[in-house]
Amino acid sequence: MSLKISRILHAGYVFENDGTSIAFDPIVENPFSRNCHAFPSVRFELEQVRSLRLDAVFISHLHDDHLSLDSLDQFDRATPIYLYCVFDELFAMIRALGFAQVHRLQVDLPVQVGSIEIIARRALDDDVDSLFQVRAAGLNVLNVVDSWIGPETIAQLAAYAPWDMVLWPFQTMREIAVIAPSRAGMDTGPVELPDDWLPQLRALAPRYIVPSSCQFVQEDWSWYNHAMFPVSYRQFAQDIGAALPDAQILRLDPSTSVLLDCESLTPAAPLPWVIPVGPQDVDFDYRPGLIPPATADIARRFAPLSEADAALVLDFCREGLLQRYRDMELAEDSYFQAPRLWRLSLYGHDGAATVLHYRTHGDQIALLEQTDESPGWTTEVPLVKCHAALVLGESLTSMYMRINDHAFDEATQALLDEADIVDDPLIRCLFNDAIGAYQAAQLQRLLARPAEKSATR
């Protein structure tokens, strides 16, 4: 017997065996997560998606590029949903969308769906992530999703070696570097794979390795496309292939399917509802040393906000942000435990900035009318992106936020070199307590549809 494995997009797959069909982290949107554009590009035949009768959907964690209610909205409401998540709110949202069978996954507890067994395994950040062991047709497949694996879990998984296939998250995204390029600096030499990848893959000893996850880029004009994704498919195949000569590196683009059995792997009919668009043999183009454009120039790329939406953002920054800041607990070693002057610059569609100054000290904050004092911390962001984070649940990864892109004096710079970038006040006020904010905004919009468009399928 064989196991059919098909790539949807990013971390999304369909597994089929002996009449059983399940999907993992299905995303059927392009773009998804606001501005993640499929790479290589695809479109979806949503009428065909709506006609699918999957035996189950498994979701590895709550991040919006894995759990999207807009994508789940396309699936039959009788489909059982299995989610790994520690927050009850996400289960309630999926049920509110109309799914009656919504189950919480437990680490190491097998779930049998027809002929396929799925076991959620513990990720390094087990408050957020999980990975999946899939067993069917006498085969063992490890879907690492985009998790990191800790030493205890790798020892547990190594006991099953050799694995038949491992879906390995091959991209090391530089999310922090792109929001603080002045501090992080861009690499000027060859990119090296993380130190633990090769020992872990050797311990798993897979027959086939699929470079998985991170199958997207930002907008065509975005400098992130050359700064956030340092590992190419080509480098992954070369480096991993050299280290594991007995393994075959297999690239699966969206819609591509294979039949895996105990002895071989052969091509299979592609998913008919995932339609490739344009060239598919594309690769990431990382450019070390790239100088990022000014935030003002990035802001000009976006359509202007309405007066009401712009006022909502400015009201938040002048009032709501202050209360959120005071309500949050500040880490004892935070840079902001000492008195600081924070400068926030909000760039409109015309490239002009609204500049606000705040005096912070511990969990206290005050908005200043004006000051000539040099800032001790700076934050820049397009006004439209601040609105998207507030109203639409947009994530930090696509905010085009720029932190401490300023010429500080030597003493201040020395302190900043030891500070944590994500201690930024705007990041904390927008995201620290925003569990499921993206899905909540989706749900509100989906439930507000006219009745004839939201009938339960």
Beta strands, then each sheet from edge to edge (+ up, - down):
strand 1: 3-7
strand 2: 13-17
strand 3: 20-24
strand 4: 37-38
strand 5: 42-44
strand 6: 56-59
strand 7: 81-83
strand 8: 102-104
strand 9: 110-113
strand 10: 116-122
strand 11: 130-136
strand 12: 139-143
strand 13: 165-169
strand 14: 208-212
strand 15: 216-217
strand 16: 248-249
strand 17: 257-260
strand 18: 265-268
strand 19: 274-276
strand 20: 340-347
strand 21: 353-361
strand 22: 364-368
strand 23: 377-382
strand 24: 402-403
sheet 1: 8+ 7+ 6+ 3+ 2- 1+ 17- 18+
sheet 2: 4+ 15-
sheet 3: 5+ 19-
sheet 4: 9+ 10- 11+ 12- 13- 14- 16-
sheet 5: 22+ 21- 20+ 23+ 24-
end
